[in-house]
Amino acid sequence: MDRFAAMRVFTKVVETRSFTGAANLLEIPRATVSVTIQQLETLLKVRLLQRTTRKVSLTPAGATYYENCLRLLADLEQVEHALSGAGQAPKGKLRVDMPASVGRLVVMPNIRQFHASYPDIELMIGLSDKPVDLIREGVDCVIRVGQLPDSGLVARRIGTRQAVTAASPAYLERHGIPRSIEELQQHIAVNYFRGNGRMMDFSFDAAGEPVTVRMQSQIAVNDAVAYLEGGLAGLGIIQPASFLALPHLASGALVEILPQLKPVPMPISVVYPHSRHLSPLVRVFVDWIAALFAESGLFSDAP
């Protein structure tokens, strides 16, 4: 038995909570996964996993072994890269995921720069506003907007999402211009909902204190570009990201309202599993995306 190969199988079973999920990620038969785990447990003389018909979970000994496997596999990857790839650019497949608006308007127009620097990296870029499960879906790193839950993942702050409250001239002509947060209650919004169906409230920074407003709406979407288009069509007030709204504010297709009350800014982070912490592919992509965000000037802390 290849001990390191067995460790990789074991960590994937733990991370996907499934023998079938691990087999799919590793592109090997499920029977191979099952036999490998049995061989590991026989070798170590300890039960690593509790198996039921519905789920796979770690035993206390399995949890300890899992943490050590992550460290050893990361060390092995670093050593292999240092020896076999010394003086060479990183090579291999890298799967990343990010909000669709960020991908289309910021990353894709500049992706040729990344491939010019790292021609041997094959990128798989997922564009979706729906959060993905990195471990279960085999994603190496993601860009996420907002406060991060305590997930045990590694996160690097790369910018700040500033937003603006705005509406189309046609909407404001029909409904008037709200002059205060209280007057917003008499207006209609295009609402944005997350993958779980929860509507996102409008938020404002009122003298350093966050204030949220639940807006009425006749339409709600879960895509940032569709959200912007709803505002442009005069369907209601919106709070889009500034980098999306700026061209339309400049052209007059959108008008900023309540400019004295800016929406609460949100952090933007690159997030990846601990098991990918030392991966040369992840490292160069994270460094590149951080530099891209800094150079764009669209994601600074200043409104």
C-alpha positions in Angstrom: 0.0 0.0 0.0 1.2 3.5 -1.0 1.0 5.2 2.4 0.7 8.7 1.0 -1.8 7.7 -1.6 -3.9 6.1 1.2 -3.7 9.3 3.2 -5.0 11.2 0.3 -7.9 8.8 -0.1 -8.6 9.1 3.7 -8.6 12.9 3.7 -11.0 13.0 0.8 -13.4 10.6 2.5 -13.3 12.9 5.6 -13.8 16.1 3.6 -16.6 14.8 1.4 -18.1 12.7 4.3 -18.6 10.0 1.7 -16.8 7.1 0.1 -18.6 7.8 -3.1 -17.7 11.5 -3.0 -14.1 10.7 -2.4 -14.1 8.2 -5.3 -15.6 10.8 -7.6 -13.1 13.5 -6.7 -10.1 11.1 -7.1 -11.6 9.5 -10.2 -11.1 6.0 -8.8 -13.6 3.1 -8.1 -15.6 3.3 -4.9 -14.4 -0.2 -4.0 -10.8 1.1 -4.1 -11.7 3.7 -1.6 -13.3 1.2 0.7 -10.4 -1.2 0.5 -7.8 1.5 1.1 -9.6 2.6 4.3 -9.8 -0.9 5.5 -6.1 -1.4 4.9 -5.2 1.8 6.7 -7.3 0.7 9.7 -5.7 -2.7 9.7 -2.2 -1.2 9.5 -2.8 1.3 12.3 -4.8 -1.2 14.4 -7.5 1.5 15.1 -10.9 2.5 13.8 -10.6 5.8 11.9 -14.2 6.2 10.7 -17.7 5.5 11.9 -19.8 4.3 9.1 -23.6 4.4 8.9 -26.0 4.0 5.9 -26.3 7.8 5.8 -22.9 9.3 6.7 -19.3 8.8 7.5 -17.8 10.5 10.6 -14.4 10.6 12.3 -13.6 8.7 15.5 -11.3 10.5 18.0 -8.3 8.6 16.7 -9.4 9.4 13.1 -9.6 13.1 13.9 -6.0 13.0 15.2 -4.9 11.0 12.1 -6.7 13.4 9.8 -4.9 16.5 11.2 -1.5 14.8 10.8 -2.4 13.6 7.3 -3.1 17.2 6.2 0.2 18.4 7.6 2.2 15.5 6.1 0.6 15.8 2.7 1.2 19.5 2.6 4.8 19.0 3.5 5.2 16.3 0.8 3.7 18.6 -1.8 6.0 21.4 -0.9 9.1 19.1 -1.0 8.0 17.6 -4.3 7.6 21.1 -5.8 10.9 22.3 -4.5 12.8 19.3 -5.9 11.0 18.6 -9.2 9.9 22.1 -10.0 12.9 24.1 -8.9 13.1 27.1 -11.2 9.9 26.0 -13.0 6.5 27.7 -13.0 3.7 25.8 -11.3 1.9 23.3 -13.4 -1.5 21.5 -13.1 -5.2 22.1 -12.8 -6.7 24.7 -10.5 -10.4 25.0 -9.8 -11.6 28.3 -8.4 -15.1 29.9 -7.8 -16.2 33.5 -7.5 -19.2 35.7 -7.8 -20.4 36.0 -11.4 -20.1 39.8 -11.5 -16.5 39.7 -10.2 -15.5 37.0 -12.6 -17.1 38.7 -15.7 -16.1 42.3 -15.0 -12.8 42.1 -13.1 -11.1 38.7 -13.5 -11.9 37.5 -17.1 -10.9 40.8 -18.8 -7.4 40.3 -17.1 -7.1 36.6 -17.2 -4.6 36.7 -20.1 -2.1 38.3 -17.8 -2.3 35.3 -15.4 -1.8 32.8 -18.3 1.1 34.8 -19.6 2.8 34.4 -16.3 1.6 30.8 -15.6 1.0 29.1 -19.0 1.1 25.6 -17.5 -1.8 26.2 -15.0 -5.2 25.0 -16.3 -7.8 27.1 -14.7 -11.4 26.0 -14.1 -13.4 29.1 -13.1 -16.8 28.8 -11.7 -19.0 31.9 -11.8 -21.9 31.9 -9.4 -23.4 34.0 -6.6 -24.3 30.8 -4.8 -21.7 29.7 -2.2 -20.0 26.4 -3.0 -18.8 23.8 -0.5 -15.0 23.7 -1.3 -14.4 20.3 0.2 -17.4 18.5 -1.2 -17.1 20.0 -4.7 -13.3 19.8 -5.0 -12.8 23.5 -5.4 -9.3 24.8 -4.6 -10.2 28.3 -3.6 -13.0 30.8 -3.8 -13.6 34.6 -3.7 -16.3 35.4 -1.1 -17.9 38.7 -0.2 -19.1 39.5 3.3 -18.2 38.3 6.8 -16.9 34.8 6.8 -18.3 32.1 9.2 -15.8 30.2 11.4 -15.4 27.4 9.0 -11.8 26.3 9.7 -10.8 27.5 6.2 -7.9 29.8 5.4 -8.9 33.3 4.4 -6.9 36.3 3.0 -8.5 39.7 2.8 -8.1 41.2 -0.7 -10.4 44.1 -0.8 -13.7 45.8 0.3 -17.0 45.8 -1.6 -18.4 49.3 -1.5 -22.0 49.8 -2.6 -24.3 52.6 -3.6 -28.0 53.2 -3.2 -29.5 54.1 -6.6 -32.5 54.0 -8.8 -33.3 54.8 -12.4 -34.5 58.3 -13.4 -37.8 56.7 -14.6 -38.4 55.2 -11.2 -37.7 58.4 -9.4 -39.9 60.3 -11.7 -42.8 58.0 -10.9 -42.2 57.6 -7.1 -40.2 60.6 -6.1 -36.8 60.7 -4.4 -36.5 59.4 -0.8 -34.7 61.9 1.4 -34.3 59.7 4.6 -34.2 56.1 5.7 -37.8 56.5 7.0 -39.0 57.5 3.5 -37.6 54.3 2.0 -40.5 52.4 3.6 -42.8 54.1 1.1 -40.7 52.8 -1.9 -40.2 49.6 -3.8 -36.9 47.8 -4.2 -35.5 45.1 -6.4 -34.5 42.6 -3.7 -31.6 40.2 -3.7 -31.8 36.8 -2.1 -29.1 34.3 -1.2 -29.1 30.6 -2.1 -31.1 29.7 1.0 -33.9 32.1 0.0 -33.1 34.7 2.6 -33.7 38.3 1.4 -30.9 40.7 1.9 -31.9 43.9 3.8 -30.6 47.3 2.6 -27.9 48.5 5.0 -26.6 52.0 5.8 -23.7 53.4 7.8 -25.4 56.0 10.0 -22.7 57.9 11.9 -20.7 54.7 12.4 -23.7 52.6 13.4 -25.1 50.0 10.9 -28.9 50.4 10.1 -30.8 47.8 8.1 -34.0 48.4 6.2 -36.4 45.6 5.0 -37.6 46.8 1.6 -40.8 45.9 -0.2 -40.4 44.5 -3.6 -42.2 43.0 -6.6 -39.2 41.1 -7.8 -36.2 39.5 -6.2 -33.2 37.8 -7.9 -30.1 36.0 -6.8 -27.6 37.2 -9.5 -25.8 40.5 -9.1 -26.0 41.4 -12.8 -29.7 40.7 -13.0 -30.1 42.7 -9.8 -28.4 45.7 -11.5 -30.5 45.3 -14.6 -33.7 45.3 -12.5 -32.7 48.7 -11.2 -31.8 50.0 -14.6 -35.3 48.9 -15.9 -36.9 51.0 -13.2 -38.3 48.1 -11.2 -37.1 49.6 -7.9 -34.3 50.9 -5.8 -31.1 48.9 -5.6 -27.9 48.7 -3.6 -25.4 47.3 -6.1 -21.7 47.0 -5.8 -20.0 50.3 -6.8 -17.9 48.7 -9.4 -21.1 47.5 -11.2 -22.9 50.8 -10.8 -20.2 53.3 -11.6 -20.6 53.3 -15.5 -24.4 53.7 -15.1 -24.0 56.5 -12.6 -21.7 58.3 -15.0 -24.1 57.9 -17.9 -27.1 59.0 -15.9 -28.9 55.6 -16.3 -28.8 55.4 -12.5 -29.0 58.2 -9.9 -27.5 57.9 -6.5 -30.0 58.5 -3.6 -29.3 59.1 0.1 -25.6 60.0 -0.8 -25.1 61.1 2.8 -25.8 57.5 4.0 -23.4 55.1 2.4 -24.2 51.3 2.5 -22.2 49.3 5.0 -19.0 48.0 3.2 -18.2 44.3 3.1 -14.9 42.5 3.1 -13.8 40.5 0.1 -11.6 37.5 0.8 -10.0 34.6 -1.0 -10.7 31.4 0.9 -9.2 27.9 0.6 -8.9 24.7 2.7 -5.9 24.1 5.0 -4.9 21.2 2.8 -4.2 23.7 0.0 -2.3 26.1 2.1 1.1 25.2 0.6 0.0 24.4 -2.9 2.1 26.4 -5.4 -0.9 26.7 -7.7 -3.2 28.2 -5.0 -0.4 30.5 -3.8 0.3 32.1 -7.2 -3.4 32.5 -8.0 -4.1 34.1 -4.6 -1.1 36.5 -5.0 -2.2 37.4 -8.5 -5.9 38.0 -7.6 -4.8 40.1 -4.6 -2.6 42.3 -6.8 -5.4 42.6 -9.5 -7.9 43.8 -6.9 -5.3 46.3 -5.5 -4.4 47.6 -8.9 -8.0 48.0 -10.1 -8.7 50.7 -7.4 -12.3 49.5 -7.2 -12.0 47.6 -4.0 -10.2 50.0 -1.5 -11.5 50.7 1.9 -12.3 54.3 0.9 -15.9 54.9 -0.4 
